[in-house]
Amino acid sequence: MQDKLNSPNLPSKQKFAGVFRLLGQISYWIHLILGATSAIILGLIVFSRRLGAPDNNTAISISIIFTVGSLVVLGIRIFLAWRYNRLAKKLQSVVPEEQPNRTEIVNVLRIGLAVSLLGLILAFVASETTVVSIIAQAIAQPQSSPIYEPQQAIETADLFLDFVNVTILGAHALGTINSLGLLNWITKE
């Protein structure tokens, strides 16, 4: 019975389940909206790069790969937010055998935290790679020459790519805060 969520030092089961469900729903919808928006913009970026002139900017290509990776991790995070909601519903069940135990909830929260941290790392690397590429393009442009050379121009798609990375960073930061706060609340002694 020590494993159940009814220790005197822990939050009450009903209070935790209500907050857990609310935060799970908020996290699910925010992650879904930010992820869908980022995926649409990333799709437009990739499509516009394929239609344009051949580009030899490998830093942007690497950034796109990391962005896709962080977007996939965000998809996993959306699933985990949905799972939070399901666990909270089970926790509110009147049948004690259907209720998840404390270790199951803690494990799911730890997995969510690890996934969010991985997504933060991938999105950060993607964002930094994009910014370094944009800065390198800006520095490479001659400052006094009015001659326009297309290969030296900073593309708008690169700026949008950084916007996508920052949006994904925000989504993963929200997931990290959500999981960390719930984990801290349920495991405090």
N, C-alpha and C positions, 0 to 999 in steps of 0.2 A: 504493500500500500504506500510505501515511501515514494514509489515511482509516480503515483497519481498526482494530479495537480491540485492538492488540497492541503499542503503543508502550511503551517501558520505564518511562515516568513514569506511565502509566495503570494501573488495576487489571487483573489478568489477566482474560481473556475469560470463562473458566469461573466465576471468583469473582464477577465483575460480573453475569453472567447468572443465577447462583443467587440473589444478593441482589435483583436486579431482578425476578425472577419471584416471590420470596417477598413483597417489598414490594408488587408489583402485585396479588397475591392478597389480602393483608391489606387493602390500600387498597380493592380491589373490594368485598370483603364488608362492611367497615365503612361505606363510602359507601352501599352497597345497603341495609343495615339502617337507618342513620340517615335516608337518603332515604325509605325506605318508611314508617318510623315518622312522619316529619315530614309526608309526604303524607297519611297516614291522619288524623292529628290536624288538619291544615289542612282536609281535606275535612269533618271533623266541625264545625270552627269555621264554615266557610262555610255548611254546611247548617243549623247552629243559628241563624246570623244571619238566614237567609232565613225560618225558621219564627217567629222572634221578632218583636217590634214593629218598625216601620220605624225605622231608626237614621240619624241625621244626622251621624254622626261620620266626616267625610271623611278624617281622619288614619288611622283604622283601615282604611278602604277602600284608601287609598294604600299602607299597610303590607302589606295582603294582596296587592296587585299586585306589590310588590317581593319579597315572599316567594315568590310563584309564579314570578317571574323567577329568583330564586336557586335554587329547586327545579329549574327547567328546566336551569339551568347545572350543578347537581349531577348531573342525568341525563347530561349531556355528560361530566362528570368520571367517572361510572361507566363509560361507554364507553371513555374513555381509560385507566382502570385495567385494563379488560379487554384493551385494546390493548397495554399494558405487558407483560401476561402472554404474549400472542402473540409480541411481539418477543423476549422472553426465551427462549421456546421455539425461535424461529428462530436466535437467537444460539447456542444449545446444539447446533444441527444439525452433523452431521459433514461435510456438503457445504458447502464454502466459498462457493459461488455463492448458496446460500439464506440465508446469514447477512446481516443488515442491517449497513450500514456505520455508522460512528460519527456522521456528520452526520445520518443518518435518526433515530437514537436521540436525539441532542441536539435535533433539531427537534420530535420528539414530546414530549420532556420540557419544552421551552419552551412548546409549545402547552398542555400540562397545567398548567404554572405560570401562564400567562396566564388560562386558564379558571378556575383556583382563585382567583386574585386578583380577577377579575371577580365571582365568586360571593361572595367575602368582602365586597366593596364593596356589592353588592346586599343581602346579608343584614344587614350593618351598618346601612345606611340603613333597612331595614325594622324592625330591632330598635329603633333610636333613635326612629323615628317612633312605634312602639307605646309605648315608655316615655314619651315626651313626652306622648302622648295620655292615658295612664293617670295621669301626674302632674298634668296639667291637670284631669282629672276629679276627682282627689283634692283639689286645691286649691279647685276650684269648689264643693265641698260645704261647707255652713255647719258650722262646728265646734261651735257651741253649740245648734243647733236639733235637737230630737229628731224633727222631721217628716221622714218618709221620702218622697223624690221619686224615682220609678224612673228618670227620665232622667238623674239625677245619680249613680246607682250605678255603681260600677266592675264591669264584667262579667267573669265568670270566663273567658269565651272570649278576652278581650283578654289576660289573663295567660297563657293557653295559647298564644296567638299569639306572645307574646314567647318562650315556651319553645321553640316551633318554630324561631323565628329564631336563638336561641342554639344549638340543635342543628345547624342548617344551617351556622352560623358555625363550629362545631367541626369539621364534616365538611370544609368548605373549608380550614380551617386545617391539618387533617391532610393534605389533598391538596397544599397549598402546601409544607409541610415535606417531604413525600415527594418531590415533583418537584424542589424546590430542593436537597435532599440528594443525590439521584441525579445531578442536573445538575452540582453542584459536584464530585462524585466523578469523573465521566467527563471533565470538562473541565479538571481541574487539570493544570497544566504541570509 
